[in-house]
Amino acid sequence: MGKLILIDGNAILHRAFHALPPLTTKTGEPINAVYGLVSMLLRVITDLKPTHIAVCFDRPEPTFRHEAFREYQAQRPQTLKELSSQFAKAKRVIEAFGIPYFEKVGYEADDLIGTISNKVKEEVAIVTGDRDILQLVTPRIKVYMPVVGMSEGKMMGEEEVLQKMGIKAPLIDDYKALVGDPSDNYNGVPGIGPKTAIKLLDEFGSLDKIYQNLNKIPAKTAELLKKGAEQAKVSKKLATIVKDVPIEIKIDDCAKWDVDSKKVLNLFAEFGFKTLTERVKKVGKELDSQKQGNLFRLT
């Protein structure tokens, strides 16, 4: 079975932009986020040894979540021009590597990642700094999260998610339905905090079962749940990653990547990526050696 790396392009570009010092191209255009994306890509290729790679992006248009809740992410500041100008360059780099990328009006990158993970049979490692994606973790699907700027990452499986979040991965959307998510600007059920939410989910197993058993819950908490039922319903919709976005994925296209192609080297020369040029050449040689070794063992 192969291994598919799915990169959350928006999450990694945002993280890189804020983690790395300002860098510019020869013509003075910001490029640090793209530099960080490539650095992370080379790290996961080296560390995780994927057979397939794809990248997913958000679109600027409103999503179904904005339709469900007008104030969704309303508190977030507008993306800085110094970052937004780098997205087109990032896509040029991804195309030069021969890696397909996906985006869909009305959906977030998380939804595309959830859908692709659900469709393929390969082992999946999702590269992101966004904890929302942890709800997708299964024995086959893991999350690789940057932990020290862009230089290191940690693989999150089922046990790691339980330790970090206090609940199992499939219950993260139910948890957020109860406690909300300030980063996305929705509140969940007013008065229900993390400890109470975890206790309720441990006891009853899901948001639906909590509401089916209000008579077994202490009166004060049950009253809060009753009053916040509509908020819980909306918050659940906002928190849940969609796994059936109407997109077509050809898994073979995700296996055609090449780190040190002429396209990559030419583009890096244009951007002034001298250090990264040496890195892609080194990684390319390592990959060629691995392929030759595999062929030798097969024969």
N, C-alpha and C positions, 0 to 999 in steps of 0.2 A: 504493500500500500504506500502511496506517495504522501508527501507532506506539503500542505498548502499554507503559505503565509499570507494573511490578509492584513493590510496596513490601513489604519484609519488616517487618511492623508491630512484631514483638517486638524485632528488632535495632535499629530506629530509635528506638523508645521507650526501650530500655535506654541507648543512646548519648546521647540527649537528656537523660535523667534525670541522667546523670553529668557531662554537658558544661555544663549550664546551672545557674545559681544557683537556689535554692529560689524558687518562685512559688506563690501560693495564689489560690483563687477568693475571691469576696466573703464566702463563708462559712468561709474558712480551710482549704479542702481543697487538697492538693498538685495542681499543674497544670503544672509545668515540662516534663514529658515530652510532654504533649499539645501544649504550645506549640511545642516543638522539632519534633514530627511535622508540625504545620501549616506551620511555617517551611520545612521540607525539601520538603513537598508543593508549596508555592508556588514554591520555587526550581526544582524540576524541571519544573513546568508552564511557567515563564518560559523556562528554559534549553533544555529538550528538546522543548517544543511537542508534547505527546502528543495523539493522537486518542482513546485509550482509557486508562483507569486502573483498577487493582484493587489490593487490599491482602490480604496473607495473614498469618495468625496461628498461633502454636503453641496447642495445647490443654494444660491442666494434667495430663491423664491420661498414664500411661506409654505409650510408643510401641513399635513393633516392635523398635527398637534396645535398649530396656531388656529386652525378652524375650530378645534374642540375647546380651546382656551385662549382667548384673545391676548392675555397677558403672558403667555408662554415666552420665556427668555426675554421679556420686555426690558428688564433691568440691565441687560448686558450692553456695554458700550459698543459703539460701532467699531468694526475692525479697522485698525490703523492702516493708513495707506501704505506704510512701509512694509506691512505684512501682506495686505491684499494684493499688492503688485507682484508678489512672489508666486502666487498660485499658478499663473500661466507658465512661469519658468519651471516650476515643479513638475507640471504635466509634460513639458518638453523633455525633462530629464527622464521621467518614467517611460515615455515613448521611446527615447533613445536606448533605454535598457531592454526594450522589447517586452515591457510589462503592461498588460491591459489595465485600464482603470474604469471604474463604474461610477455613475451619478444618475440621479433620477429626480425630476421635479416632483415635489410633494413629499419627499422622504429625506431622512438624514442618512449619513454614512453608516450609522449604527444599524439601520434597517437593511441596508444593502449587505452589510457584513453578516447580519443574522440570516438573511435569505440565502446567501451563497453558502454559508456554513451548513445550513439545513439541507441544501440541495446536493452537495458533493459527498462523496464517500471517503475522501482522503482524510487523514489526520490534519487538524487545523490548529494553527497558532495565530492568534489575533494580536497585532502590535498596536497598542494604544495607551494613552495615559488616562483615559476616561473610565472611571469605575462602573458606570452604567453597563458597560459591555460584559461585566462579570456574570450577569444573569445568563449568559450563553454557555457558560462553562459546563462541560460534560466529560465523561471519560475520554471522548474523542476530540473535544475542543478545549483548548487552553488559551490563556491570555498572557502575553509577554508585555510587561509594563516597565517603562523607563523609571529608574528609582534614584539615580544620581545624575541630574542634568540629562545629557544624551549619551553618557559614556557607559552606563551599566543598565541592565534590565533584570527583572525577576519574573520567572514563569509561575503563573497562578493556575493551579489545578483545583479540584474540588475541596481538598483539605485546606489549601491556602486561602481560598475564598471564605470558607467557614471561619477560619481563624481571624481573618481581617474584618469581615462584616458581621460575624456573630450569627449568621443564618446561612442556610444552603443556597447555592447559586440560583435555582429556579424560583426562589421566594423573594428575590431582591425587588422585583417589580411590586409584589404585594407589600413588602416592607415600605417602599417609597410611597405607595398608595396611602399608607397610614401616617408616615412622618413627613412626607413631602420632600422637596428638593430645592433649597434656596438658590442653587446655581442655575436652575431652570425656572425659578420664580413661581412655584406652586407649593401649597402648604400642607397637603394631605388632610388629615383629620385634626382640627384644632384641639389641643390639649393632650394628644397622644404623642409621647416621646419615644426615643429609640428603645429604652429598656422595656416599656410597656408593649411596644410593637413586637419586639423579639419574644417576649413572654407569651403573648397571644398566639403568635405564629408557631412557636414550639408546642403549645398546647393543642391548637386546633388544626394546624397544617396548611391553611390558606386563608386569603381574605374572605372568600365566599363562605367558608365554614365558620369563620369568626362571626359573620353576620347571621348565619343560620343558628348560632348558639348564644345569642345575646342573653338569654335567660340563665345561662351558666356563668356569666361574667359579672363581676362586682357592679352594683347598681350605678355608681358614679362613672365608671369607665363605659358601661353599656350606654349610658345617657349621652356621653360624648360621641360614641360611635353612631348612635341614632341621629343625632344632630348633624354629624359630619358625613352622613352616608353618601350624599351627592358629591361632596368634595372627594371622597374616597374613590368613587366610581370614575370621576374625571381624572384624578391623579393616577389611577391604575392605567388608564388609556395612554396618558402622557409618558408613563414610566416604562411601558411594555415595548420591547423591541419587536418590530414586525419581522416575520419570517417568510412572508409570501409576496414580496414586492414583485410586480410583473417585469422581470428582467430576464434576458437570455444570457447564460454563461456557457461558454465552450471551454471546458477544463483543459483541453489540449493547448489552447492559446496561452494559458497561464504557465506553460512549461517551456516557452520559447525565449526566455530571458537570457541576456548575455551581458556580463558586467563590464567587459573591456572592449566592446565593439568600436569600430571606427567612429560611429555616430556619437557614442559616449565621449570618446577622447576629443573629438572636434568640439563638442558642446562644452566640455570642461575647459578647453583652451579659450573658448569665447568668454566663459564666466570667470576665468582666472583661477580655477581650482587646481593649483599645482600639487598640493599635498594629497588631495583626493585622487588626482591622476595617478600618483604613485601607488595609492592604496588599491584602486581598481585593477591596476596591472598586477599587483601582488596577489589579490584575491583571484583574479583570472588565472594566473599560473597555478595557484593551489587547486582550483577547480579542475583545471586540465589534468593535473597530476592525479587527482582523485578518480577522474574518469578513466585515465589510462590504467590505474591500479585495478579498477573494477573490471575493465575489459580483460586484463591479464588473469584475474581470478576466474572469470567466466570461461576463458579458453584453457 
